[in-house]
């Protein structure tokens, strides 16, 4: 038997996934966000421009698709923000801010491990055309409310940092590079990124790299007066909104398009891959995509699989949808199978969930299957029932049986399961 591709997974029970999807849609709609859908296939150049040529996603993780000789290079999307920004311009959206979200599969060629897959799902939330620190605070508060109140999670932390302007980051890079130049025996990974994509050294999570960077300069110390004022204002707003956070001076996020506010929600319950939501401001993504003017924007993405890992341990606290009562129809012989099929159609027509067992198995086997399916009632149809124009209605909890006229079946069953 062929096995599924490494780094992918089968969802054989979608209860939690559908719960998360429904709660997210309800919450975001309440905040004025509309759902959009973009293609899984995108031009490879979209992500080379948006994410940066030296990011891990572009250099190592994109699944490219072989196209025709004269066609542009295409890939399976490795994230959704750039796709949504492309859709914003391609479709001539005039609304500002454009408050939208999408939920769908994302693809990255990574080494599979717990919480990290090659095909996974992201809930991406974007405010395109939102340029104020007040909107940053509202956005973060909305995410925190979703996590704490809608998903009932409590063991998590909000990590926050401020990257400032491009000039702020250039000043910081000079200070950081000077610091690294003075260090002896730097880990090889830091040495490589030092020359290609300096801020990405903070994405390195192994202990050796962390130790080497313990005394590195802090980005927020390089902020200009205007950026400093925005950073102070953001923290003040979150304090007034009673949003708990931790300033993480090493948080830079893994994509080049971020500026100013960046954040992550993480949980130690997830192990090494502990971030389940991340985002920030990306005011100049539009420039990277070829537009002439910046479009100040804020966004975030939830890793759905990581959220599901957290929710799995807390299912008893969630208002998961309950399955409707199930009625199982059991024809005792092949001659009654058509009767069972017709009866099932009548019950479904009035909204009753039912299943007719038409495999021709023994009565004992069909009763076992009804139990396994969790049937609340079974309807038995044998030769006597067919001749007498009635059914035998059995309560699977109490074991009691009752004869019901065929014409009264729908009304009687509906009364019991409503």
RALIN-V111379 format. One record per helix or strand of 3 or more residues. SS is the DSSP state (2 for helix, 1 for strand). FROM is the first residue (numbers start at 1). LEN is the number of residues. If there is no record, write none. Layout:
<<SS | FROM | LEN> <SS | FROM | LEN>>
//
This chain:
<<2 | 15 | 16> <1 | 41 | 3> <2 | 44 | 8> <2 | 56 | 6> <1 | 63 | 3> <1 | 74 | 3> <2 | 81 | 10> <1 | 98 | 10> <1 | 119 | 10> <2 | 133 | 18> <1 | 157 | 6> <2 | 166 | 16> <2 | 188 | 9> <2 | 198 | 6> <2 | 207 | 6> <2 | 219 | 4> <2 | 225 | 16> <1 | 259 | 8> <2 | 268 | 3> <1 | 275 | 7> <2 | 285 | 4> <1 | 297 | 7> <2 | 304 | 9> <2 | 315 | 3> <1 | 326 | 6> <2 | 334 | 16> <1 | 353 | 5> <2 | 363 | 11> <1 | 377 | 5> <2 | 383 | 6> <1 | 390 | 6> <1 | 401 | 5> <2 | 406 | 12>>
//
